Amino acid sequence: MQNLFKQINATINGTIIHFIASGVILVIAAVLIVWTDFFLRLVIGLLVIIVAYMFFYLAYKTWWLKREIKKYLKL
């Protein structure tokens, strides 16, 4: 039981770090938007890529958590 909770805790910590890193990238992108139109287009594209990556990452972590719960409960 403790092993499952440790894995869930590690997954949650990884997700938190991922969201912080994405937030930092978005803040840097927001600063670049202010400067020129080229950076605006670049940042909008980067934003779309980051959001897509976040969805893929969230789907992977959800699948991983489901797999670990199944393995633990032997379903």
MDTraj code that builds the backbone (N, CA, C; nanometers):
import mdtraj as md
import numpy as np

residues = "MET GLN ASN LEU PHE LYS GLN ILE ASN ALA THR ILE ASN GLY THR ILE ILE HIS PHE ILE ALA SER GLY VAL ILE LEU VAL ILE ALA ALA VAL LEU ILE VAL TRP THR ASP PHE PHE LEU ARG LEU VAL ILE GLY LEU LEU VAL ILE ILE VAL ALA TYR MET PHE PHE TYR LEU ALA TYR LYS THR TRP TRP LEU LYS ARG GLU ILE LYS LYS TYR LEU LYS LEU".split()
xyz = np.array([
    [0.0824, -0.1190, 0.0000],
    [0.0000, 0.0000, 0.0000],
    [0.0865, 0.1248, 0.0000],
    [0.1945, 0.1223, 0.0793],
    [0.2820, 0.2389, 0.0847],
    [0.3521, 0.2600, -0.0482],
    [0.3857, 0.1510, -0.1178],
    [0.4521, 0.1624, -0.2460],
    [0.3636, 0.2350, -0.3468],
    [0.2340, 0.2020, -0.3462],
    [0.1397, 0.2688, -0.4362],
    [0.1331, 0.4176, -0.4055],
    [0.1268, 0.4531, -0.2775],
    [0.1194, 0.5937, -0.2400],
    [0.2474, 0.6685, -0.2753],
    [0.3621, 0.6008, -0.2636],
    [0.4881, 0.6637, -0.3023],
    [0.4908, 0.6915, -0.4520],
    [0.4421, 0.5969, -0.5317],
    [0.4392, 0.6163, -0.6756],
    [0.3415, 0.7265, -0.7148],
    [0.2259, 0.7298, -0.6499],
    [0.1290, 0.8357, -0.6779],
    [0.1870, 0.9710, -0.6387],
    [0.2553, 0.9776, -0.5249],
    [0.3168, 1.1017, -0.4796],
    [0.4244, 1.1467, -0.5788],
    [0.5052, 1.0541, -0.6268],
    [0.6090, 1.0890, -0.7239],
    [0.5469, 1.1391, -0.8541],
    [0.4377, 1.0782, -0.8963],
    [0.3693, 1.1219, -1.0173],
    [0.3125, 1.2622, -1.0010],
    [0.2528, 1.2873, -0.8872],
    [0.1963, 1.4203, -0.8618],
    [0.3080, 1.5246, -0.8573],
    [0.4201, 1.4904, -0.7940],
    [0.5328, 1.5844, -0.7910],
    [0.5859, 1.6120, -0.9309],
    [0.5949, 1.5099, -1.0143],
    [0.6386, 1.5286, -1.1520],
    [0.5438, 1.6169, -1.2303],
    [0.4144, 1.5990, -1.2074],
    [0.3145, 1.6809, -1.2755],
    [0.3245, 1.8266, -1.2306],
    [0.3474, 1.8488, -1.1031],
    [0.3625, 1.9853, -1.0520],
    [0.4839, 2.0525, -1.1156],
    [0.5942, 1.9810, -1.1219],
    [0.7154, 2.0367, -1.1846],
    [0.6904, 2.0660, -1.3312],
    [0.6179, 1.9790, -1.3988],
    [0.5849, 2.0008, -1.5396],
    [0.5034, 2.1279, -1.5574],
    [0.4029, 2.1482, -1.4736],
    [0.3197, 2.2677, -1.4842],
    [0.3987, 2.3945, -1.4517],
    [0.4907, 2.3868, -1.3563],
    [0.5743, 2.5029, -1.3246],
    [0.6631, 2.5383, -1.4426],
    [0.7234, 2.4371, -1.5041],
    [0.8091, 2.4621, -1.6204],
    [0.7283, 2.5217, -1.7354],
    [0.6088, 2.4700, -1.7579],
    [0.5232, 2.5262, -1.8631],
    [0.4854, 2.6702, -1.8315],
    [0.4592, 2.6985, -1.7051],
    [0.4262, 2.8353, -1.6648],
    [0.5419, 2.9309, -1.6886],
    [0.6635, 2.8869, -1.6589],
    [0.7808, 2.9714, -1.6822],
    [0.7967, 2.9996, -1.8319],
    [0.7788, 2.8976, -1.9138],
    [0.7878, 2.9172, -2.0583],
    [0.6809, 3.0145, -2.1057],
    [0.5609, 3.0040, -2.0519],
    [0.4537, 3.0957, -2.0917],
    [0.4814, 3.2387, -2.0467],
    [0.5431, 3.2568, -1.9312],
    [0.5792, 3.3914, -1.8861],
    [0.6846, 3.4520, -1.9791],
    [0.7841, 3.3727, -2.0147],
    [0.8850, 3.4212, -2.1086],
    [0.8204, 3.4547, -2.2428],
    [0.7270, 3.3695, -2.2867],
    [0.6563, 3.3960, -2.4119],
    [0.5753, 3.5245, -2.4025],
    [0.5136, 3.5501, -2.2889],
    [0.4350, 3.6726, -2.2724],
    [0.5237, 3.7965, -2.2829],
    [0.6435, 3.7887, -2.2296],
    [0.7363, 3.9018, -2.2411],
    [0.7757, 3.9232, -2.3863],
    [0.7991, 3.8154, -2.4585],
    [0.8382, 3.8272, -2.5992],
    [0.7247, 3.8801, -2.6866],
    [0.6017, 3.8557, -2.6488],
    [0.4875, 3.9047, -2.7271],
    [0.4897, 4.0563, -2.7356],
    [0.5328, 4.1204, -2.6315],
    [0.5286, 4.2660, -2.6248],
    [0.6242, 4.3292, -2.7273],
    [0.7301, 4.2608, -2.7654],
    [0.8328, 4.3243, -2.8466],
    [0.7988, 4.3391, -2.9939],
    [0.7745, 4.2315, -3.0660],
    [0.7519, 4.2445, -3.2105],
    [0.6420, 4.1511, -3.2570],
    [0.5977, 4.1747, -3.3808],
    [0.4954, 4.0899, -3.4400],
    [0.5482, 3.9499, -3.4694],
    [0.6753, 3.9409, -3.5078],
    [0.7334, 3.8093, -3.5350],
    [0.7302, 3.7231, -3.4095],
    [0.7695, 3.7823, -3.2972],
    [0.7667, 3.7074, -3.1718],
    [0.6238, 3.6714, -3.1337],
    [0.5288, 3.7577, -3.1681],
    [0.3884, 3.7271, -3.1386],
    [0.3468, 3.5994, -3.2105],
    [0.3773, 3.5902, -3.3402],
    [0.3434, 3.4696, -3.4153],
    [0.4182, 3.3480, -3.3611],
    [0.5439, 3.3684, -3.3303],
    [0.6250, 3.2596, -3.2764],
    [0.5688, 3.2095, -3.1431],
    [0.5304, 3.3020, -3.0585],
    [0.4797, 3.2655, -2.9260],
    [0.3430, 3.1993, -2.9351],
    [0.2586, 3.2458, -3.0256],
    [0.1279, 3.1818, -3.0426],
    [0.1478, 3.0362, -3.0866],
    [0.2387, 3.0142, -3.1789],
    [0.2695, 2.8774, -3.2206],
    [0.3255, 2.7954, -3.1062],
    [0.4147, 2.8552, -3.0284],
    [0.4723, 2.7862, -2.9134],
    [0.3647, 2.7537, -2.8106],
    [0.2726, 2.8447, -2.7899],
    [0.1635, 2.8222, -2.6957],
    [0.0787, 2.7026, -2.7379],
    [0.0475, 2.6942, -2.8665],
    [-0.0316, 2.5822, -2.9157],
    [0.0443, 2.4509, -2.8950],
    [0.1736, 2.4512, -2.9215],
    [0.2545, 2.3307, -2.9024],
    [0.2596, 2.2928, -2.7546],
    [0.2747, 2.3904, -2.6665],
    [0.2807, 2.3622, -2.5229],
    [0.1485, 2.3048, -2.4731],
    [0.0380, 2.3605, -2.5165],
    [-0.0926, 2.3090, -2.4742],
    [-0.1118, 2.1658, -2.5244],
    [-0.0724, 2.1397, -2.6490],
    [-0.0830, 2.0034, -2.7022],
    [0.0044, 1.9078, -2.6219],
    [0.1254, 1.9501, -2.5895],
    [0.2157, 1.8664, -2.5105],
    [0.1568, 1.8398, -2.3720],
    [0.0970, 1.9404, -2.3120],
    [0.0370, 1.9219, -2.1794],
    [-0.0751, 1.8186, -2.1841],
    [-0.1560, 1.8201, -2.2914],
    [-0.2625, 1.7218, -2.3032],
    [-0.2054, 1.5805, -2.3201],
    [-0.1025, 1.5665, -2.4037],
    [-0.0392, 1.4359, -2.4196],
    [0.0218, 1.3879, -2.2888],
    [0.0873, 1.4778, -2.2175],
    [0.1509, 1.4428, -2.0908],
    [0.0452, 1.4024, -1.9879],
    [-0.0634, 1.4766, -1.9811],
    [-0.1709, 1.4443, -1.8873],
    [-0.2340, 1.3093, -1.9212],
    [-0.2520, 1.2819, -2.0505],
    [-0.3068, 1.1528, -2.0912],
    [-0.2121, 1.0395, -2.0522],
    [-0.0828, 1.0596, -2.0722],
    [0.0147, 0.9569, -2.0356],
    [0.0149, 0.9330, -1.8851],
    [0.0148, 1.0375, -1.8053],
    [0.0179, 1.0215, -1.6601],
    [-0.1105, 0.9567, -1.6089],
    [-0.2230, 0.9869, -1.6694],
    [-0.3485, 0.9246, -1.6301],
    [-0.3449, 0.7755, -1.6621],
    [-0.2954, 0.7405, -1.7805],
    [-0.2823, 0.6009, -1.8181],
    [-0.1872, 0.5290, -1.7237],
    [-0.0758, 0.5921, -1.6896],
    [0.0225, 0.5317, -1.6008],
    [-0.0379, 0.5063, -1.4631],
    [-0.1130, 0.6044, -1.4119],
    [-0.1755, 0.5897, -1.2808],
    [-0.2784, 0.4765, -1.2820],
    [-0.3566, 0.4672, -1.3891],
    [-0.4542, 0.3593, -1.4031],
    [-0.3841, 0.2241, -1.4057],
    [-0.2731, 0.2139, -1.4766],
    [-0.1971, 0.0896, -1.4845],
    [-0.1421, 0.0497, -1.3473],
    [-0.0905, 0.1480, -1.2725],
    [-0.0358, 0.1183, -1.1399],
    [-0.1445, 0.0735, -1.0428],
    [-0.2612, 0.1353, -1.0507],
    [-0.3713, 0.0952, -0.9626],
    [-0.4177, -0.0455, -0.9977],
    [-0.4261, -0.0760, -1.1282],
    [-0.4643, -0.2113, -1.1694],
    [-0.3613, -0.3133, -1.1225],
    [-0.2348, -0.2781, -1.1361],
    [-0.1298, -0.3700, -1.0945],
    [-0.1353, -0.3920, -0.9424],
    [-0.1596, -0.2869, -0.8693],
    [-0.1651, -0.2983, -0.7232],
    [-0.2859, -0.3789, -0.6769],
    [-0.3998, -0.3520, -0.7377],
    [-0.5220, -0.4205, -0.6974],
    [-0.5395, -0.5549, -0.7674],
    [-0.4518, -0.5851, -0.8626],
    [-0.4545, -0.7116, -0.9379],
    [-0.5894, -0.7334, -1.0050],
    [-0.6341, -0.6330, -1.0773],
    [-0.7615, -0.6422, -1.1485],
    [-0.7438, -0.7020, -1.2858],
])
top = md.Topology()
chain = top.add_chain()
for i, resn in enumerate(residues, 1):
    res = top.add_residue(resn, chain, resSeq=i)
    for name in ("N", "CA", "C"):
        top.add_atom(name, md.element.get_by_symbol(name[0]), res)
traj = md.Trajectory(xyz[None], top)
